[in-house]
Each structure stands twice: as structure tokens, then as C-alpha cells.
């Protein structure tokens, strides 16, 4: 459980819009992620705030290694 708490803490970013997107994602999807998806999500969180927001908003295409996770972010954003 401590790992999930660390992930939640790392989702607190410097951009309100990004915080809102990540909070919605955490509430909707985090409990159902498998170990591989958790690792992909943690890797995605290494991206700079502006780049991550642009990927989540569809203004920037993510690199292939982040494609699946960004698609999940985008799908939650549209709920």
C-alpha cells in the first residue's frame, strides 16, 4: 500500500489542470492497474509537468513507451 501512497503523492504537480486530470485518473483507474501498468504510470510521472499536460490534453503525441497510459489518461479525462 505504501507504493500507492507514493504514487498519489507524485501526482501532486505544479499545474492545477494536470492535478485535476491525475486525481480523476487515480480515483477511476489506480485500484485496477496491474503491476506492469503501475510501472508504466510511474514512468509517465517522470515527464515534465507541461509535457505531461500536453500529452493528456492531446496537444502532444506521447512517445511509444507512454502511449497506452496516456490513452488511459485521456479516456478518464473525457468521462
N, C-alpha and C positions, 0 to 999 in steps of 0.2 A: 504494500500500500504506500510506502514511503516514496516509491518511484512515481506513482501517480500524483502525489503531492508536489514533487519536484517539477513534474511536467506542468501542473496547474500554475505553479509559481513562475515558470519560464514563459508562460503565456501572457503574463502581465508585461505589456510593451509600452512604448512611448507614444503610440498613436491611438487615440480613442477608437477610431473606426476599426483598427486591427484588433484592439482589445474586445470589441463587441463581436466581431466575427469569430475570434478564437473562443470566447466564452460560450457562444452558441454552439460551436463545434464540440467543445468539451462536454456540454450538457447533453447533446444529442448523440454523440458518437464515441466518446472516450471509453465508456464502460464496455463497449462491444469490440474494441480493437484487439486483434491478436498480437502476439509478441513481435512479429515482423512489422506489422503496421505501426506499433508503438515506436519501434526503432526508426521507421521512415518519418514519423511525425517529429521525433526528437531531432532528426537530421534537418528537417524542414525548419525547425525553430532556430537553427543556426544562421539562417538567412537574415540579412539586414531588414529592419522594420519596413522601410519604403519598398524594398523589393518584394517582401512577403505580401504586403498590402496590394501591390500592383498585380502580383500573381493571383491572389484571392479574388480581386475585382475583375480579372480578365483583361487587364491593360498590358500585361506582360505574359508571355508564354513561359511556363516553368521548364527547367531542364528536365530531360527524360527521367532522371532519378527521383524527381519530385512530382511527376505528372499524376500518379494515382492519388496521392494525398491531397494535392491541390484540387483535383476533381472532387474529392470528398468535401473539402472546404467550400468549394463553390456550390455544391449541391445543398449543403446546410444553409448557406447564405440565402438561397432562394426559397427556403421553406417559409 
